[in-house]
Amino acid sequence: QVQLVESGGGLVQAGGSLRLSCAASGRTFRSRTMGWFRQAPGKEHEFVATISWYGGTIYYGDSVKGRFTISRDNAKNTIYLQMNSLKPEDTAVYYCAAARIGEGKIVDRSEYNYWGQGTQVTVSS
């Protein structure tokens, strides 16, 4: 079992930055690939970023490449999403998720079997 709790969301102006955190509990966190997804109102879940268990494999969705950075601290059972140069279209509920396995570039949300409750990010123009 893995329990995930996101934090760090809020309201920010376009061009600003936010850092999201996802605290995990459970012994298997450190062996799992982790990911961030987001869902804007009326839209499907969108893949944002993924990081393998040791941080060696990192991959981003096209819409956030060059602006967002995913990282993890296994000693603290936490992953992060540093979001810079935020745009109004980044407005969404952001979710962290734990995958079934620890390796690979996992972009399909069906491969993630544990999810947090989400944190709202609102970017004003």
C-alpha positions in Angstrom: 0.0 0.0 0.0 1.2 3.5 -0.8 -0.6 6.6 0.4 0.1 9.9 -1.3 -0.6 13.5 -0.2 0.1 16.4 -2.4 0.7 20.0 -1.3 2.0 23.3 -2.6 -0.8 24.3 -4.9 -2.2 27.7 -5.0 -2.9 30.9 -7.0 0.0 32.4 -9.0 0.3 35.0 -11.7 1.4 34.0 -15.2 5.1 33.8 -15.4 5.4 32.8 -11.7 6.5 29.6 -10.1 5.2 27.0 -7.7 6.7 23.8 -6.2 4.4 20.9 -5.6 5.3 18.2 -3.1 3.9 14.7 -2.8 4.6 12.9 0.5 4.3 9.1 0.4 3.9 6.5 3.0 4.4 2.8 2.5 7.5 0.6 2.3 7.3 0.2 -1.5 7.5 3.9 -2.4 11.2 3.8 -3.0 11.0 1.0 -5.5 8.3 2.6 -7.7 8.2 5.0 -10.6 6.3 8.1 -9.7 4.4 10.5 -11.9 2.5 13.8 -12.0 -0.7 14.2 -13.9 -3.2 17.1 -14.1 -6.8 17.6 -15.0 -8.3 20.9 -16.1 -12.0 21.4 -15.9 -13.9 19.6 -18.6 -10.7 17.9 -19.9 -9.1 14.4 -19.6 -6.2 13.7 -17.3 -3.0 14.8 -18.9 0.4 13.3 -18.3 2.9 15.8 -16.9 6.1 14.1 -15.8 7.5 10.8 -14.6 10.6 9.7 -12.7 11.9 6.2 -12.1 12.7 4.8 -8.7 16.3 6.0 -8.6 15.7 9.1 -10.7 17.6 7.8 -13.7 14.7 7.9 -16.1 12.8 11.2 -16.3 10.3 12.2 -19.0 7.9 15.2 -19.5 4.8 15.9 -21.4 5.3 18.2 -24.4 3.3 21.0 -22.9 5.6 21.3 -19.8 9.0 20.5 -21.2 11.6 23.1 -20.4 9.4 24.7 -17.7 8.7 21.9 -15.2 11.2 19.7 -13.3 10.4 16.5 -11.5 12.6 15.2 -8.7 12.4 12.8 -5.8 14.0 12.4 -2.4 13.7 8.7 -1.4 15.1 9.4 2.0 12.2 11.7 2.7 9.6 9.6 0.7 8.8 12.7 -1.3 8.6 13.7 -4.9 8.5 17.3 -6.2 7.3 19.2 -9.2 9.0 22.5 -9.7 6.9 24.6 -12.1 8.3 27.7 -13.7 7.1 30.1 -16.3 3.5 29.2 -15.5 0.8 29.9 -18.0 -3.0 30.2 -17.6 -3.3 26.9 -19.4 -1.4 25.2 -16.6 -4.4 25.7 -14.4 -5.6 22.3 -13.2 -5.8 19.9 -10.3 -2.4 18.2 -10.1 -2.1 14.6 -8.9 0.8 12.5 -8.0 0.7 8.8 -8.6 2.8 5.7 -7.9 3.3 3.1 -10.7 3.2 -0.6 -10.4 6.8 -0.9 -11.4 10.1 1.0 -10.8 11.6 1.4 -14.2 10.7 2.8 -17.6 9.1 5.9 -19.1 5.5 5.4 -17.8 3.1 7.9 -19.3 -0.1 5.8 -19.3 -2.2 6.5 -16.2 -3.5 3.0 -16.2 0.0 1.9 -15.1 -0.3 3.9 -11.9 -2.2 2.2 -9.1 -2.0 4.7 -6.3 -3.1 8.3 -6.5 -3.2 11.3 -4.2 -6.2 13.5 -3.7 -4.9 16.3 -5.9 -3.9 19.9 -5.3 -5.3 22.9 -7.2 -3.0 25.1 -9.2 -4.5 28.3 -10.7 -2.6 30.6 -12.9 -4.0 34.0 -13.5 -3.3 36.0 -16.7 
